[in-house]
């Protein structure tokens, strides 16, 4: 059982879901980044609460490190890239903001439908898993409908939060080794993203991925 009350857990899950929806609806990149940062803070706090409940010092330490790295370092890195590129808007989109929100709402219903066979599980776990799947779908939606590289990066990070949350509820606290491996993958990915973003700025003075088409032979 997760080490927080049912009402508190439901509030946290609602915040996670709403923050994902707001990322999809955001017109400015900085707002989408702020919503992802808020979401990551609450994901980290869930892990810390689980560690405190089970008196697992290593889980608490990892939760704190996750909070510092994902909710602290990564947003700082992305903000610097945004400031250097002077990127403000999410870029040309294939779906308007209102339509994107409607599609996201439909994806939310799909996520809850997919988890319907899991009704035998504890209700909170089922709801938590549904929210996790919804976040993954939101991330995929961002990656498919936005052309600014940083927004697509946020889509990947949103998917990562969803995967982490799914593992958290399915295993009632992911094994520490799995958590460390996932965190390492994200850090490596951020290094690669930073390098690619810098090269895009030097070559095109823009983070619009449409410019990558010029690399085709």
C-alpha positions as CSV (number, residue, x, y, z in Angstrom):
1,X,0.0,0.0,0.0
2,X,1.4,3.4,-0.9
3,X,2.3,5.5,2.1
4,X,-0.2,8.3,1.7
5,X,-3.9,8.6,2.3
6,X,-6.4,7.7,-0.5
7,X,-7.7,11.3,-0.7
8,X,-4.2,12.7,-1.0
9,X,-3.2,10.1,-3.6
10,X,-6.3,11.0,-5.7
11,X,-5.4,14.7,-5.5
12,X,-1.8,13.9,-6.6
13,X,-3.1,11.8,-9.5
14,X,-5.5,14.6,-10.5
15,X,-2.6,17.1,-10.5
16,X,-0.5,14.7,-12.7
17,X,-3.3,14.2,-15.2
18,X,-4.2,18.0,-15.4
19,X,-0.5,18.9,-15.8
20,X,-0.3,16.6,-18.7
21,X,-3.4,18.1,-20.3
22,X,-2.0,21.6,-19.8
23,X,1.2,20.6,-21.5
24,X,-0.8,19.6,-24.5
25,X,-2.9,22.8,-24.4
26,X,0.1,25.2,-23.8
27,X,0.9,27.6,-26.6
28,X,4.2,28.8,-25.0
29,X,7.1,26.4,-24.6
30,X,8.0,27.8,-21.2
31,X,4.5,27.1,-19.9
32,X,4.7,23.5,-21.1
33,X,8.1,23.2,-19.4
34,X,6.7,24.6,-16.1
35,X,3.8,22.1,-16.1
36,X,6.2,19.2,-16.7
37,X,8.4,20.4,-13.9
38,X,5.4,20.6,-11.5
39,X,4.4,17.1,-12.6
40,X,7.9,15.7,-12.0
41,X,7.9,17.2,-8.5
42,X,4.8,15.3,-7.6
43,X,6.1,12.0,-9.2
44,X,9.3,12.4,-7.1
45,X,7.3,13.1,-3.9
46,X,5.3,9.9,-4.5
47,X,8.5,7.9,-4.5
48,X,9.8,9.7,-1.4
49,X,6.5,9.1,0.4
50,X,6.7,5.4,-0.5
51,X,10.2,5.3,0.9
52,X,9.2,6.9,4.2
53,X,6.2,4.6,4.5
54,X,8.4,1.5,4.1
55,X,11.3,3.0,6.0
56,X,13.5,2.4,2.9
57,X,16.4,4.9,3.1
58,X,17.7,4.0,-0.4
59,X,14.3,4.8,-2.0
60,X,14.1,8.1,-0.1
61,X,17.6,9.0,-1.3
62,X,16.7,8.1,-4.9
63,X,13.5,10.1,-4.7
64,X,15.5,13.2,-3.6
65,X,18.1,12.7,-6.3
66,X,15.3,12.3,-8.8
67,X,13.7,15.5,-7.6
68,X,17.0,17.4,-7.9
69,X,17.9,16.0,-11.3
70,X,14.6,15.9,-13.1
71,X,12.8,18.8,-11.5
72,X,15.9,20.9,-11.0
73,X,18.7,20.3,-13.4
74,X,16.8,19.3,-16.6
75,X,14.5,22.4,-16.5
76,X,17.5,24.6,-16.0
77,X,19.2,23.0,-19.1
78,X,16.1,23.4,-21.2
79,X,15.5,27.0,-20.1
80,X,19.1,27.9,-21.2
81,X,18.4,26.3,-24.6
82,X,15.2,28.3,-24.9
83,X,16.9,31.5,-23.9
84,X,19.7,31.0,-26.3
85,X,17.3,30.1,-29.2
86,X,14.8,32.8,-28.2
87,X,12.1,30.1,-28.7
88,X,8.8,31.2,-27.3
89,X,6.0,29.4,-29.1
90,X,5.4,25.7,-29.4
91,X,5.8,26.0,-33.2
92,X,3.5,25.2,-36.1
93,X,1.1,22.6,-35.1
94,X,-0.9,20.0,-37.0
95,X,-3.7,20.3,-34.5
96,X,-5.1,23.5,-33.0
97,X,-4.8,23.8,-29.2
98,X,-8.5,23.2,-28.6
99,X,-8.6,20.2,-30.9
100,X,-5.4,18.8,-29.3
101,X,-7.1,19.1,-25.9
102,X,-10.2,17.2,-27.3
103,X,-7.9,14.5,-28.6
104,X,-6.1,14.3,-25.3
105,X,-9.5,13.9,-23.6
106,X,-10.2,11.0,-25.9
107,X,-6.9,9.4,-25.1
108,X,-7.7,9.7,-21.4
109,X,-10.9,7.7,-21.9
110,X,-8.9,5.1,-23.9
111,X,-6.4,4.9,-21.0
112,X,-9.2,4.2,-18.5
113,X,-10.8,1.7,-20.9
114,X,-7.5,-0.2,-21.3
115,X,-7.1,-0.6,-17.5
116,X,-10.7,-1.8,-17.1
117,X,-9.6,-5.4,-16.9
118,X,-7.5,-4.5,-13.8
119,X,-10.6,-3.6,-11.7
120,X,-9.7,-6.6,-9.5
121,X,-6.6,-4.6,-8.3
122,X,-6.8,-2.0,-5.6
123,X,-8.8,0.9,-7.0
124,X,-6.0,3.4,-6.4
125,X,-3.5,1.3,-8.4
126,X,-5.9,1.0,-11.3
127,X,-6.5,4.7,-11.4
128,X,-2.8,5.4,-11.0
129,X,-2.0,3.1,-13.9
130,X,-4.7,4.7,-16.1
131,X,-3.2,8.1,-15.4
132,X,0.3,6.7,-16.3
133,X,-1.0,5.4,-19.6
134,X,-2.7,8.7,-20.3
135,X,0.6,10.6,-19.7
136,X,2.4,8.3,-22.2
137,X,-0.3,8.9,-24.8
138,X,-0.1,12.7,-24.2
139,X,3.6,12.5,-24.7
140,X,3.2,10.7,-28.0
141,X,0.6,13.3,-29.0
142,X,3.0,16.2,-28.3
143,X,5.7,14.5,-30.4
144,X,3.4,14.0,-33.3
145,X,1.8,17.5,-33.4
146,X,4.5,19.9,-32.5
147,X,7.5,20.9,-34.6
148,X,9.7,22.6,-32.0
149,X,12.5,20.3,-30.9
150,X,12.2,21.3,-27.2
151,X,8.5,20.5,-27.2
152,X,9.2,17.1,-28.6
153,X,11.8,16.6,-25.9
154,X,9.1,17.5,-23.3
155,X,6.9,14.8,-25.0
156,X,9.7,12.3,-24.4
157,X,10.0,13.4,-20.8
158,X,6.3,13.2,-20.3
159,X,6.4,9.6,-21.6
160,X,9.2,8.9,-19.2
161,X,7.0,10.2,-16.3
162,X,4.2,7.9,-17.5
163,X,6.4,4.9,-17.7
164,X,7.9,5.6,-14.2
165,X,4.4,6.1,-12.7
166,X,3.2,2.8,-14.3
167,X,6.1,0.9,-12.9
168,X,5.5,2.5,-9.5
169,X,2.0,1.3,-9.3
170,X,2.5,-2.1,-10.8
171,X,5.4,-3.0,-8.5
172,X,4.3,-0.8,-5.5
173,X,7.6,1.0,-5.7
174,X,10.0,0.1,-8.5
175,X,13.2,-1.9,-7.6
176,X,16.1,0.5,-7.0
177,X,18.2,-0.9,-9.7
178,X,15.5,-0.4,-12.3
179,X,15.0,3.2,-11.1
180,X,18.7,4.0,-11.3
181,X,18.9,2.5,-14.9
182,X,15.9,4.6,-16.0
183,X,17.4,7.8,-14.4
184,X,20.8,7.1,-16.2
185,X,19.0,6.7,-19.5
186,X,17.3,10.0,-19.1
187,X,20.6,11.8,-18.2
188,X,22.3,10.3,-21.2
189,X,19.4,11.4,-23.4
190,X,19.6,14.9,-22.0
191,X,23.3,15.1,-22.9
192,X,22.5,14.0,-26.5
193,X,19.5,16.4,-26.7
194,X,21.8,19.3,-25.5
195,X,24.4,18.5,-28.2
196,X,21.8,18.2,-31.0
197,X,20.0,21.4,-29.9
198,X,23.3,23.3,-30.0
199,X,24.1,22.0,-33.4
200,X,20.7,23.0,-34.7
201,X,21.1,26.5,-33.3
202,X,24.5,26.8,-34.9
203,X,23.3,25.5,-38.3
204,X,19.8,26.9,-38.5
205,X,19.5,29.5,-35.7
206,X,16.2,27.7,-34.9
207,X,14.8,24.6,-33.1
208,X,12.1,23.9,-35.7
209,X,12.6,20.3,-36.7
210,X,11.4,21.0,-40.2
211,X,15.0,22.3,-40.9
212,X,16.2,18.7,-40.5
213,X,14.6,17.9,-43.8
214,X,17.4,19.8,-45.5
215,X,19.8,17.0,-44.4
216,X,18.0,14.5,-46.7
217,X,20.1,13.5,-49.7
